[in-house]
Amino acid sequence: MDLRETVGSRPLVMAGAGVIVRNEFGNLLLQLRADTKDWGLPGGALELGESLEDTARRELFEETGLHAERFSFLRMCSGPEFYAKYPNGDEVYNVISVYEAYDVSGEFTMLDGESLDLRYFPLDDLPELNHITQKMLSGLLTP
């Protein structure tokens, strides 16, 4: 059963993961999202029976084509500042587990249609980030 068919666009609590990936120069990987047309971290929603770390691993691969050998949990994000209303009208209050990925390998491939672009940015020259990504990264990164 599709939950959105039952509840429509009304607000839901959505658990998920966001992934910080840095290259050998310390630059941050960002994804230009197809749905919202803004820059953010790779990541997405928890699937049934999945751990949050498994979500981070799956979403990293689906959205970027990259694999990580290990993940480090950094923080849990929740509250009204993690509310989002998507262009299709769906509303969510996100509960996001933020991980940093290590020993990353692979080539960029945008497998799931959710990415328009993938790019590494220097920490002192990031593009405008969506409000949720700004909150997720607050205090975590130093140039």
C-alpha positions in Angstrom: 0.0 0.0 0.0 1.3 3.5 -0.9 1.1 5.7 2.2 0.6 8.8 0.1 -2.5 7.3 -1.6 -4.0 7.0 1.9 -3.0 10.3 3.5 -2.5 12.5 0.4 -0.2 15.5 0.9 -0.8 15.9 4.6 2.3 16.2 6.8 4.1 13.0 7.7 7.1 12.2 9.9 9.9 10.9 7.5 13.0 9.2 8.8 16.1 9.2 6.6 19.8 9.8 6.3 22.1 12.4 4.8 25.6 11.6 3.8 28.7 13.9 4.0 31.3 12.8 1.4 34.6 14.7 1.1 37.3 14.1 -1.5 41.1 14.0 -0.9 41.2 17.8 -0.9 38.4 18.1 1.8 35.9 19.4 -0.7 32.2 18.5 0.0 30.1 16.5 -2.4 26.7 18.1 -3.2 23.8 17.0 -5.3 21.6 19.2 -7.4 18.2 17.7 -6.7 15.9 17.1 -9.6 12.7 17.6 -7.5 13.6 20.9 -5.8 16.3 22.2 -8.1 18.6 23.1 -5.1 21.9 21.8 -3.7 22.0 19.4 -0.8 23.6 16.3 0.5 23.0 12.9 -1.0 20.5 11.0 1.1 16.9 10.0 1.4 14.1 8.1 3.2 14.4 5.0 5.3 12.8 2.0 3.8 11.0 -0.7 5.7 13.3 -3.0 7.6 16.4 -0.9 7.0 18.8 0.6 9.5 19.6 4.3 9.1 23.2 3.4 8.2 21.9 1.1 5.5 19.8 4.0 4.3 22.9 6.1 4.0 24.7 3.4 2.1 21.9 2.7 -0.3 21.1 6.4 -1.0 24.7 7.2 -1.5 24.9 4.6 -4.2 21.5 5.3 -5.8 22.1 9.0 -6.0 25.8 9.1 -6.8 27.1 5.6 -7.9 29.6 5.8 -5.0 30.3 3.1 -2.4 31.7 3.8 1.1 33.5 1.2 3.2 32.4 2.8 6.5 30.2 5.5 7.9 30.5 7.6 11.0 27.3 8.8 12.7 27.6 12.6 13.3 24.2 13.8 14.5 20.4 13.4 14.5 18.3 16.3 13.2 14.7 16.9 13.9 12.2 19.6 14.7 10.2 22.3 12.9 13.3 23.6 11.1 13.4 20.2 9.2 9.9 20.6 7.8 9.7 20.5 4.0 7.0 21.1 1.5 7.9 19.6 -1.9 6.8 21.0 -5.3 4.2 18.2 -5.6 2.6 19.4 -2.4 3.8 16.6 -0.1 4.7 17.8 3.4 7.2 16.1 5.7 8.8 16.7 9.1 12.2 15.1 8.6 14.1 13.1 11.2 17.5 12.8 9.6 20.6 10.8 10.7 23.7 12.5 9.4 26.7 10.3 8.5 30.1 10.9 7.1 31.3 8.4 4.5 34.9 7.1 4.5 37.0 5.1 2.0 34.7 6.2 -0.8 35.1 4.6 -4.3 33.3 4.5 -7.6 32.4 6.9 -10.4 29.6 9.3 -10.5 26.5 7.8 -11.9 23.0 9.3 -11.3 21.0 6.1 -11.2 17.7 7.0 -9.7 16.8 10.2 -11.6 16.9 12.3 -8.4 20.2 14.1 -9.3 20.7 16.8 -12.0 24.4 17.3 -11.1 27.0 16.0 -8.6 29.9 18.1 -7.8 32.6 18.6 -5.1 32.8 22.1 -3.7 35.5 23.8 -1.5 34.1 24.4 2.0 34.7 28.2 1.6 32.9 28.3 -1.8 29.7 26.3 -1.3 26.7 27.1 -3.5 23.4 28.2 -1.9 22.2 25.2 0.0 18.6 24.3 0.8 17.5 25.2 4.4 17.6 21.6 5.6 21.1 21.0 4.4 22.3 24.2 6.0 20.9 23.1 9.4 22.3 19.5 8.9 25.8 20.9 8.3 25.7 23.7 10.9 28.9 23.5 13.0 30.1 20.2 11.4 32.4 21.5 8.7 35.5 23.7 8.9 37.4 25.0 5.8 
